[in-house]
Amino acid sequence: MNILDIIKLARGSLRSGDAYEAVIEIAANMVGEELPFDQLRCAARVNTKELRTLLETAAEALMRTEREARFEMIAQIFDQLAADGGRNEFWASRDICDQIMPIAGELRSVRFTFPAAFRPCLTYAFRMSAQGQPVSIHYAGCTGLGLIFYDVLGILDIQNCSADERFPWDEPDGEKYDLEVMFPMLGSPVRNAEELPSHLYAQMRLMPSRASRLNYETLAIAHALARTGAKAMIFVSEGELFRMVGAEATTRQNLVESGRLRGVISIPAGMLHDSTMVRFGLLVLAKEGDFKESVRFVDLGHPDLSRPSTRGRFVMLKDASIEEVFDEPFPHDRHLAWDISTREIIENNYVLTPGRYLNTGPKERIDALLRNCEPVELPDVVEMIRPINLQKSDEAEYTIFEAAPGDVGVRGYLDKPGRAIEVDRATYSRASNQQLKPWDVLLSIKGTIGVVGIVPETVPGTGEREIWTAGQSLMILRSKKRFGMDPIVLYEYLSDDTVQAFIKSMAGGTVIQNLGMKDLKNFQVPVPSAEVMAEVRDRFMERQRVFDEIERLQNRVAEIRASHWPHADLSQAD
């Protein structure tokens, strides 16, 4: 029976995770002070002699293995702990831990920061110890994990490694590291933000009184920028690379303009943490003075580096090397890795999602089309109306049918929305600002990105007791009469497959994809001649006639089927 099987037997008597951690603590005690069992942290939870025997048997089996095998077994123990839902928020995948550190080059001292840095720190400390490399390693901000981390260090006989629960900005004066590797908590608001050092607020261009939305991801970037003498690697959710408001946007601007950003590596869903489908990005920063006017973007989801695994998650290929792709002088595949100038990033509003710069085929084809006609920005041809949230009223007098992307039919027209909201007069008045009118074009900008539809002429008019409006996932694009852009022409352009691919490449977000308002306002559309517009409308209407014929044939098929046995007899029985 192997160690994991023994632990599984003990799990029936302990809470999830306690059995795994108890084995680690007992094993560490065997090579440490060898305290009496009743003085161990786990003693209070181990309430039977049989359970203690099981845990000690597993710990003894762990200590009998060779050092390399012991490290692998500890990794398997924590893998299983994470898979069982215990402490999975701190346990990073093996793929990332094995791949990231070679990017930084030779180092004398490294600090790993935040709880999720547990495995990368442990992996690096073990590899350096096994190779006899005298690297000083520290694990900071290890909230609630310090004791078990020291247990593992003892089991593996790792020296030159320490840990504490301080955050990096609480460091004593003079504490220096060649590299800081940060795994900030995903989307977590910063506690006691008013107590942060003033130089961090300067990096974020933020006043302490405005710090209510501040998260640890933004704070980690600001901290890395403030530590000018050290390299940095920061793992952030994709939303941090894209969000256009607040401290996130200004801190990202400072990062780009600092000249220290060396690379952005896109990490697909499930590759960093198996417990979440969130996509991440790895920001690689040089120390101050090592400036460069371009940033290398890399996609770990590229088939040269990874493959889809179970449940839509990605795993690294066996022989893949992030270091080789990141350091090669001349990237050979624009979809895998490419160097993007700082100027181009600034032109893209400091957005750092790799997909925007690597998936460039659609953009190149669009640019070629725009060169052959008169392009204008979207706000020049349409009024852009962003709907507000409308709530049901207790004293309802009116009904609002709120459109969603799923209400757009195969013809391209918006069908009657499925969601009905009963509202009072005040809410109805607010809804009138986003009431849909004939020939409005709808574009989905949240969730399912890029769905395009046209509002039909049969939509209820102004002042009726039942009206149609758009939900918050849609943007209303209402043609400006003075410009003369036919809404059908705009619909045809936005719904084109190439344009759709480009629109999707502009989206970003941690969990829910979004299109930024700045991107929409800068979005260029071609303005064809009056003759071309007329032809586009004629072809659209021709398609509607084909749809009419399809519906007629479908109805005829249904009639024929309903006219014979058993359908005719069963229908009569009803």
C-alpha positions as CSV (number, residue, x, y, z in Angstrom):
1,M,0.0,0.0,0.0
2,N,1.5,3.4,-1.0
3,I,1.6,6.5,1.1
4,L,-1.5,8.2,-0.6
5,D,-3.5,5.0,0.0
6,I,-2.6,5.0,3.7
7,I,-3.6,8.7,4.0
8,K,-6.9,8.0,2.3
9,L,-7.7,5.5,5.0
10,A,-7.0,8.1,7.7
11,R,-9.2,10.7,5.9
12,G,-12.4,9.0,7.2
13,S,-11.6,10.2,10.7
14,L,-10.2,13.6,9.9
15,R,-11.5,16.7,8.1
16,S,-10.4,17.3,4.5
17,G,-6.7,18.3,4.4
18,D,-6.0,17.4,8.0
19,A,-4.7,13.9,7.2
20,Y,-2.3,15.2,4.6
21,E,-0.9,17.9,6.8
22,A,-0.6,15.6,9.8
23,V,1.6,13.2,7.8
24,I,3.8,16.1,6.8
25,E,4.1,17.4,10.4
26,I,4.8,13.9,11.8
27,A,7.5,13.3,9.2
28,A,9.1,16.6,9.9
29,N,9.2,15.8,13.6
30,M,11.1,12.6,12.8
31,V,14.1,14.7,11.5
32,G,13.6,17.6,13.9
33,E,13.3,17.9,17.6
34,E,11.3,14.6,17.9
35,L,8.8,16.1,20.2
36,P,6.3,13.9,22.1
37,F,3.3,13.2,19.9
38,D,0.9,15.1,22.2
39,Q,2.9,18.3,21.6
40,L,2.4,18.2,17.8
41,R,-0.2,20.5,16.2
42,C,-2.1,17.6,14.8
43,A,-2.4,15.7,18.1
44,A,-5.7,17.3,19.1
45,R,-7.3,16.0,15.9
46,V,-5.9,12.5,16.1
47,N,-8.2,10.9,18.7
48,T,-7.5,7.2,18.3
49,K,-4.5,5.0,18.5
50,E,-5.4,3.4,15.2
51,L,-5.5,6.7,13.4
52,R,-2.2,7.7,14.9
53,T,-0.6,4.4,13.7
54,L,-1.9,5.0,10.2
55,L,-0.4,8.5,10.1
56,E,2.9,7.5,11.5
57,T,3.1,4.6,9.1
58,A,2.6,7.0,6.2
59,A,5.2,9.4,7.6
60,E,7.8,6.6,8.1
61,A,7.3,5.4,4.5
62,L,7.8,9.0,3.3
63,M,11.1,9.4,5.2
64,R,12.4,6.0,3.9
65,T,12.4,7.2,0.3
66,E,15.3,8.9,-1.4
67,R,15.4,12.7,-1.4
68,E,14.2,13.2,-5.0
69,A,11.5,10.6,-4.6
70,R,10.5,12.3,-1.2
71,F,10.1,15.6,-3.0
72,E,7.9,14.0,-5.7
73,M,5.8,12.3,-3.1
74,I,5.3,15.6,-1.1
75,A,4.2,17.2,-4.4
76,Q,1.7,14.3,-5.0
77,I,0.4,14.7,-1.4
78,F,-0.4,18.4,-2.0
79,D,-1.7,17.6,-5.5
80,Q,-4.2,15.3,-3.9
81,L,-5.0,17.8,-1.2
82,A,-5.8,20.4,-3.9
83,A,-7.8,17.9,-5.9
84,D,-9.9,17.1,-2.8
85,G,-10.7,20.8,-2.4
86,G,-8.4,21.6,0.5
87,R,-6.2,24.7,0.2
88,N,-6.4,24.5,-3.6
89,E,-6.1,28.2,-3.8
90,F,-2.4,28.2,-2.9
91,W,-1.3,25.2,-4.9
92,A,0.1,26.0,-8.4
93,S,0.6,23.5,-11.1
94,R,3.8,21.6,-11.7
95,D,4.0,22.8,-15.3
96,I,4.4,26.4,-14.3
97,C,6.7,25.7,-11.4
98,D,9.2,23.8,-13.6
99,Q,9.2,26.4,-16.4
100,I,9.2,29.9,-15.0
101,M,12.5,30.3,-13.1
102,P,14.9,29.7,-16.0
103,I,13.5,32.9,-17.6
104,A,15.1,35.0,-14.9
105,G,18.7,33.8,-15.5
106,E,21.3,33.4,-12.8
107,L,20.3,34.6,-9.3
108,R,21.8,35.0,-5.9
109,S,18.6,35.8,-4.0
110,V,14.9,35.3,-4.7
111,R,11.8,36.3,-2.8
112,F,8.5,34.5,-3.4
113,T,5.4,36.4,-2.3
114,F,1.8,35.6,-1.4
115,P,0.4,32.2,-0.3
116,A,0.1,30.8,-3.9
117,A,3.9,31.0,-4.2
118,F,4.2,28.0,-2.0
119,R,4.9,25.4,-4.7
120,P,7.1,27.5,-6.9
121,C,9.2,28.5,-3.9
122,L,9.5,24.9,-2.7
123,T,10.3,23.7,-6.2
124,Y,13.0,26.3,-6.8
125,A,14.5,25.8,-3.3
126,F,14.7,22.1,-3.7
127,R,16.3,22.3,-7.2
128,M,18.9,24.8,-6.0
129,S,19.7,22.7,-2.9
130,A,20.0,19.5,-5.0
131,Q,22.5,21.3,-7.4
132,G,24.5,22.8,-4.5
133,Q,23.6,26.4,-5.6
134,P,24.0,28.9,-2.7
135,V,20.9,30.9,-3.5
136,S,19.1,32.8,-0.7
137,I,15.4,32.2,-0.9
138,H,12.6,33.7,1.1
139,Y,8.8,33.0,1.1
140,A,6.9,36.1,2.2
141,G,3.2,36.7,2.9
142,C,2.7,33.0,3.5
143,T,-0.5,33.6,5.5
144,G,-1.3,30.4,7.5
145,L,1.3,28.3,5.6
146,G,4.5,29.1,7.4
147,L,4.6,26.1,9.8
148,I,3.8,23.5,7.2
149,F,6.3,25.2,4.8
150,Y,9.1,24.8,7.4
151,D,7.9,21.2,8.0
152,V,8.6,20.5,4.3
153,L,11.9,22.2,4.4
154,G,13.0,20.0,7.2
155,I,11.8,16.8,5.5
156,L,13.8,17.7,2.4
157,D,16.8,19.1,4.3
158,I,16.7,22.4,2.4
159,Q,18.9,25.2,3.8
160,N,19.1,28.9,2.8
161,C,15.3,29.2,2.8
162,S,13.1,31.2,5.2
163,A,9.5,32.3,5.5
164,D,7.3,34.8,7.2
165,E,3.8,36.3,6.9
166,R,4.8,39.9,6.1
167,F,3.7,41.4,2.9
168,P,6.5,42.6,0.7
169,W,5.9,46.3,1.3
170,D,6.3,45.7,5.0
171,E,10.0,44.7,4.5
172,P,12.7,46.2,6.7
173,D,15.0,48.7,5.2
174,G,18.0,47.2,3.3
175,E,16.3,43.9,2.5
176,K,17.2,43.2,-1.1
177,Y,16.5,40.4,-3.6
178,D,17.6,39.9,-7.2
179,L,14.2,38.7,-8.2
180,E,10.7,38.8,-6.7
181,V,8.1,36.2,-7.8
182,M,4.6,37.2,-6.9
183,F,1.3,35.3,-6.9
184,P,-1.2,38.0,-5.6
185,M,-4.6,36.8,-4.4
186,L,-7.1,36.8,-7.3
187,G,-9.4,39.7,-7.1
188,S,-9.1,40.2,-3.4
189,P,-9.5,43.7,-2.0
190,V,-6.5,45.0,0.0
191,R,-6.9,45.0,3.7
192,N,-5.9,48.2,5.6
193,A,-5.2,50.0,2.4
194,E,-4.9,53.3,4.2
195,E,-1.7,52.0,5.9
196,L,0.2,51.3,2.6
197,P,3.4,53.2,2.0
198,S,2.9,56.5,0.1
199,H,5.3,55.5,-2.7
200,L,2.9,52.7,-3.7
201,Y,0.1,55.2,-4.1
202,A,2.4,57.3,-6.3
203,Q,2.9,54.3,-8.6
204,M,-0.8,53.8,-8.9
205,R,-1.6,57.6,-9.2
206,L,-4.1,57.0,-6.4
207,M,-5.1,58.9,-3.3
208,P,-5.5,56.7,-0.1
209,S,-9.1,57.9,0.2
210,R,-9.9,56.4,-3.2
211,A,-8.5,52.9,-2.4
212,S,-11.7,51.1,-1.8
213,R,-11.5,49.1,-5.1
214,L,-7.7,48.4,-4.8
215,N,-6.8,44.7,-5.2
216,Y,-3.6,42.8,-4.5
217,E,-2.8,42.3,-8.2
218,T,-2.5,46.0,-8.9
219,L,-0.7,46.5,-5.6
220,A,1.9,43.8,-6.6
221,I,2.6,45.6,-9.9
222,A,3.0,48.9,-8.0
223,H,5.4,47.2,-5.5
224,A,7.5,45.8,-8.3
225,L,7.8,49.2,-10.0
226,A,8.8,50.8,-6.7
227,R,11.6,48.2,-6.2
228,T,13.7,49.5,-9.1
229,G,16.8,47.4,-8.3
230,A,15.1,44.0,-8.7
231,K,13.6,41.9,-11.4
232,A,10.1,40.7,-11.0
233,M,7.6,38.1,-12.2
234,I,4.0,38.7,-11.4
235,F,1.1,36.3,-12.0
236,V,-2.2,38.2,-12.6
237,S,-5.6,37.4,-13.9
238,E,-6.4,38.4,-17.5
239,G,-8.7,41.1,-16.3
240,E,-5.7,42.9,-14.7
241,L,-4.2,43.1,-18.2
242,F,-7.3,44.6,-19.8
243,R,-9.4,46.6,-17.3
244,M,-9.7,50.2,-18.4
245,V,-10.8,52.0,-15.1
246,G,-9.3,52.8,-11.8
247,A,-5.9,52.0,-10.4
248,E,-5.5,49.0,-12.7
249,A,-5.3,51.2,-15.8
250,T,-3.0,53.8,-14.4
251,T,-0.6,51.3,-12.9
252,R,-0.5,49.4,-16.2
253,Q,0.3,52.7,-17.9
254,N,3.2,53.3,-15.5
255,L,4.4,49.8,-16.1
256,V,4.6,50.2,-19.9
257,E,6.1,53.6,-19.7
258,S,8.7,52.5,-17.2
259,G,10.5,50.6,-20.0
260,R,11.0,47.7,-17.5
261,L,8.3,45.3,-18.9
262,R,10.2,42.5,-20.8
263,G,7.3,40.2,-21.5
264,V,3.7,39.1,-21.0
265,I,3.0,35.4,-21.1
266,S,-0.6,34.2,-21.6
267,I,-1.5,31.2,-19.4
268,P,-4.6,29.4,-20.6
269,A,-7.4,28.1,-18.3
270,G,-6.4,25.5,-15.7
271,M,-2.7,25.6,-16.4
272,L,-1.7,27.7,-13.3
273,H,-4.4,26.5,-10.9
274,D,-6.4,23.4,-11.6
275,S,-9.2,24.7,-9.4
276,T,-10.2,27.6,-11.7
277,M,-10.9,28.2,-15.4
278,V,-9.5,31.8,-15.1
279,R,-6.9,32.7,-17.6
280,F,-3.7,34.3,-16.2
281,G,-0.9,36.4,-17.5
282,L,2.7,36.4,-16.3
283,L,4.4,39.8,-16.3
284,V,8.2,39.7,-16.6
285,L,10.0,42.9,-15.4
286,A,13.7,43.8,-15.7
287,K,15.4,46.0,-13.1
288,E,15.6,49.7,-13.7
289,G,18.3,50.7,-16.2
290,D,17.8,47.7,-18.4
291,F,15.4,49.5,-20.7
292,K,13.9,48.2,-23.9
293,E,11.5,49.6,-26.4
294,S,9.6,46.4,-27.1
295,V,7.7,43.7,-25.1
296,R,7.7,40.1,-26.0
297,F,4.2,38.5,-25.9
298,V,4.0,34.7,-25.6
299,D,0.9,32.4,-25.8
300,L,1.3,29.2,-23.7
301,G,-2.0,28.0,-25.3
302,H,-0.2,27.6,-28.7
303,P,0.0,24.0,-29.9
304,D,3.8,24.1,-29.9
305,L,3.7,24.5,-26.1
306,S,0.6,22.9,-24.8
307,R,-2.5,20.8,-25.5
308,P,-6.1,20.7,-24.2
309,S,-6.6,18.2,-21.4
310,T,-9.6,17.2,-19.3
311,R,-12.4,19.7,-18.6
312,G,-11.1,22.2,-21.0
313,R,-7.8,22.7,-19.2
314,F,-4.4,23.0,-20.8
315,V,-1.2,21.1,-19.9
316,M,2.4,21.8,-21.2
317,L,3.8,19.5,-23.8
318,K,6.6,17.2,-22.4
319,D,9.5,18.8,-24.4
320,A,8.1,22.4,-24.5
321,S,10.3,25.2,-23.1
322,I,9.0,28.6,-22.2
323,E,12.6,29.8,-21.8
324,E,13.5,29.0,-25.4
325,V,10.4,30.8,-26.8
326,F,10.9,33.8,-24.5
327,D,14.6,34.2,-25.2
328,E,14.9,33.3,-28.9
329,P,16.4,36.3,-30.8
330,F,13.9,36.3,-33.7
331,P,10.5,34.7,-33.0
332,H,9.4,32.6,-36.0
333,D,5.6,32.3,-35.4
334,R,3.5,35.5,-34.9
335,H,0.8,33.4,-33.2
336,L,3.2,31.9,-30.6
337,A,5.5,34.8,-29.7
338,W,6.2,38.3,-31.0
339,D,8.0,41.5,-30.0
340,I,5.6,44.5,-29.8
341,S,6.8,48.0,-29.6
342,T,5.9,50.2,-26.6
343,R,4.4,52.7,-29.1
344,E,1.9,50.1,-30.4
345,I,0.9,49.1,-26.8
346,I,0.3,52.8,-26.0
347,E,-1.9,53.0,-29.2
348,N,-3.9,50.1,-27.8
349,N,-4.6,52.0,-24.6
350,Y,-1.9,50.0,-22.6
351,V,-3.9,46.8,-22.9
352,L,-1.5,43.8,-22.3
353,T,-3.6,40.8,-23.2
354,P,-1.4,38.7,-25.6
355,G,-4.3,37.7,-27.8
356,R,-4.6,41.3,-29.0
357,Y,-1.1,41.3,-30.4
358,L,-0.6,37.7,-31.4
359,N,-3.9,36.9,-33.2
360,T,-3.3,39.5,-35.9
361,G,-4.5,37.8,-39.1
362,P,-8.0,39.3,-38.9
363,K,-6.7,42.8,-38.1
364,E,-4.3,42.7,-41.1
365,R,-7.1,41.8,-43.4
366,I,-9.3,44.5,-42.0
367,D,-6.5,47.1,-42.4
368,A,-6.2,46.1,-46.0
369,L,-9.9,46.7,-46.6
370,L,-9.8,50.1,-44.8
371,R,-6.9,51.3,-47.0
372,N,-9.2,51.0,-50.0
373,C,-12.1,53.1,-48.7
374,E,-12.8,56.0,-46.3
375,P,-12.6,54.7,-42.7
376,V,-14.2,56.5,-39.8
377,E,-14.4,55.7,-36.1
378,L,-17.6,54.1,-34.9
379,P,-18.9,57.2,-32.9
380,D,-18.7,59.2,-36.1
381,V,-21.5,57.1,-37.7
382,V,-23.6,55.9,-34.7
383,E,-24.8,57.1,-31.3
384,M,-23.4,54.6,-28.8
385,I,-26.0,53.9,-26.0
386,R,-25.0,51.7,-23.1
387,P,-28.0,50.4,-21.2
388,I,-28.4,50.7,-17.4
389,N,-29.7,48.0,-15.1
390,L,-33.5,48.0,-14.7
391,Q,-35.2,46.4,-11.7
392,K,-38.7,45.0,-11.3
393,S,-41.1,47.3,-9.5
394,D,-43.7,46.4,-6.8
395,E,-46.4,48.7,-8.3
396,A,-46.1,47.8,-11.9
397,E,-47.9,49.6,-14.7
398,Y,-45.7,48.8,-17.7
399,T,-43.8,45.8,-19.2
400,I,-40.3,46.0,-20.5
401,F,-38.9,43.2,-22.7
402,E,-35.2,43.3,-22.2
403,A,-33.1,41.9,-25.0
404,A,-30.0,39.6,-24.6
405,P,-27.6,38.2,-27.2
406,G,-29.6,35.0,-27.3
407,D,-32.6,36.9,-28.6
408,V,-31.0,37.5,-32.0
409,G,-32.4,35.1,-34.5
410,V,-30.8,33.4,-37.5
411,R,-32.1,36.1,-39.9
412,G,-30.0,38.7,-38.1
413,Y,-33.1,40.4,-36.6
414,L,-33.8,40.7,-32.9
415,D,-36.7,38.4,-32.0
416,K,-39.1,39.4,-29.2
417,P,-36.9,39.4,-26.0
418,G,-37.6,36.5,-23.6
419,R,-37.1,38.5,-20.4
420,A,-40.1,40.5,-19.2
421,I,-39.8,43.1,-16.4
422,E,-42.9,44.6,-14.8
423,V,-42.0,48.2,-13.8
424,D,-43.5,51.4,-12.4
425,R,-43.8,54.8,-14.2
426,A,-40.4,56.1,-12.9
427,T,-38.5,53.0,-14.1
428,Y,-40.4,53.1,-17.4
429,S,-39.2,56.7,-17.9
430,R,-35.6,55.7,-17.3
431,A,-36.0,52.8,-19.7
432,S,-37.1,55.2,-22.5
433,N,-33.5,56.3,-22.8
434,Q,-32.6,52.8,-24.0
435,Q,-35.8,51.8,-25.7
436,L,-35.0,50.0,-29.0
437,K,-36.1,51.7,-32.2
438,P,-36.4,50.3,-35.7
439,W,-33.0,49.6,-37.4
440,D,-31.0,50.0,-34.2
441,V,-27.9,47.7,-34.4
442,L,-27.1,45.7,-31.3
443,L,-23.6,44.5,-30.4
444,S,-22.9,42.2,-27.4
445,I,-20.0,43.6,-25.4
446,K,-20.1,41.4,-22.2
447,G,-20.1,37.6,-21.8
448,T,-20.7,36.3,-25.3
449,I,-18.7,38.8,-27.3
450,G,-19.6,40.0,-30.8
451,V,-23.2,38.9,-31.3
452,V,-24.8,41.4,-33.8
453,G,-28.5,42.0,-34.5
454,I,-30.9,44.5,-36.1
455,V,-34.0,45.7,-34.4
456,P,-37.0,45.1,-36.7
457,E,-39.5,47.7,-37.9
458,T,-42.3,45.9,-35.9
459,V,-40.7,46.9,-32.5
460,P,-43.2,48.6,-30.2
461,G,-43.2,52.4,-30.5
462,T,-42.6,55.2,-28.0
463,G,-45.2,55.5,-25.3
464,E,-46.7,52.0,-25.6
465,R,-47.3,50.1,-22.4
466,E,-45.0,47.3,-23.6
467,I,-41.6,48.3,-25.0
468,W,-38.3,46.6,-25.9
469,T,-35.0,47.6,-24.3
470,A,-31.5,46.2,-24.4
471,G,-29.8,44.5,-21.5
472,Q,-26.4,45.5,-20.1
473,S,-24.6,42.9,-22.1
474,L,-25.5,44.8,-25.3
475,M,-24.5,48.1,-26.8
476,I,-27.1,50.0,-28.9
477,L,-25.6,51.5,-32.1
478,R,-28.1,54.0,-33.5
479,S,-27.2,55.5,-36.9
480,K,-26.7,59.2,-37.1
481,K,-28.9,60.6,-39.8
482,R,-26.5,63.3,-40.9
483,F,-23.9,60.7,-41.8
484,G,-26.1,58.4,-43.8
485,M,-24.6,55.0,-42.9
486,D,-27.3,52.3,-43.6
487,P,-27.8,50.2,-40.5
488,I,-27.9,47.1,-42.6
489,V,-24.4,47.9,-44.0
490,L,-23.1,48.3,-40.5
491,Y,-24.7,45.0,-39.5
492,E,-23.1,43.2,-42.4
493,Y,-19.7,44.6,-41.6
494,L,-19.8,43.8,-37.9
495,S,-21.2,40.3,-38.4
496,D,-18.5,39.3,-41.0
497,D,-16.4,36.4,-39.8
498,T,-13.1,38.3,-40.0
499,V,-14.4,41.3,-38.1
500,Q,-16.0,39.0,-35.6
501,A,-12.6,37.4,-34.9
502,F,-11.0,40.8,-34.5
503,I,-13.7,42.0,-32.1
504,K,-13.2,38.9,-30.0
505,S,-9.4,39.5,-29.9
506,M,-10.1,42.9,-28.3
507,A,-12.1,41.4,-25.4
508,G,-10.6,40.6,-22.0
509,G,-11.7,39.9,-18.5
510,T,-10.9,37.6,-15.5
511,V,-14.1,35.5,-15.6
512,I,-16.5,37.3,-17.9
513,Q,-15.2,38.7,-21.2
514,N,-15.8,42.4,-21.8
515,L,-15.2,44.9,-24.6
516,G,-13.7,48.2,-23.4
517,M,-15.4,51.5,-24.3
518,K,-12.1,53.0,-25.5
519,D,-11.7,50.1,-28.0
520,L,-15.2,50.6,-29.2
521,K,-14.8,54.3,-29.6
522,N,-11.5,53.8,-31.6
523,F,-13.0,51.0,-33.7
524,Q,-12.9,51.9,-37.4
525,V,-15.5,51.1,-40.0
526,P,-15.4,51.5,-43.7
527,V,-17.9,53.8,-45.4
528,P,-18.7,52.3,-48.9
529,S,-20.2,54.3,-51.7
530,A,-23.9,54.8,-52.1
531,E,-24.0,52.2,-54.9
532,V,-22.3,49.6,-52.7
533,M,-24.6,50.4,-49.8
534,A,-27.6,49.8,-52.0
535,E,-26.3,46.5,-53.2
536,V,-25.6,45.3,-49.6
537,R,-29.2,46.2,-48.7
538,D,-30.5,44.3,-51.7
539,R,-28.5,41.2,-50.9
540,F,-29.6,41.3,-47.3
541,M,-33.3,41.5,-48.4
542,E,-32.7,38.7,-50.8
543,R,-31.5,36.5,-47.9
544,Q,-34.7,37.4,-46.1
545,R,-36.7,36.0,-49.0
546,V,-34.6,32.8,-48.9
547,F,-35.4,32.5,-45.2
548,D,-39.1,32.9,-46.0
549,E,-38.8,30.0,-48.5
550,I,-37.0,27.9,-45.9
551,E,-39.7,28.5,-43.4
552,R,-42.4,27.6,-46.0
553,L,-40.6,24.3,-46.7
554,Q,-40.2,23.6,-43.0
555,N,-43.9,24.1,-42.5
556,R,-44.6,21.8,-45.5
557,V,-42.4,19.1,-44.0
558,A,-44.3,19.4,-40.7
559,E,-47.6,19.1,-42.4
560,I,-46.7,16.0,-44.4
561,R,-45.4,14.4,-41.2
562,A,-48.5,15.2,-39.2
563,S,-50.8,13.7,-42.0
564,H,-49.8,10.0,-41.6
565,W,-49.7,7.3,-39.0
566,P,-49.0,7.4,-36.1
567,H,-48.9,11.2,-35.8
568,A,-52.4,11.8,-37.3
569,D,-54.0,9.3,-35.1
570,L,-52.3,10.4,-31.9
571,S,-53.1,14.1,-32.7
572,Q,-56.8,13.2,-33.1
573,A,-56.7,11.4,-29.8
574,D,-55.6,14.6,-28.1
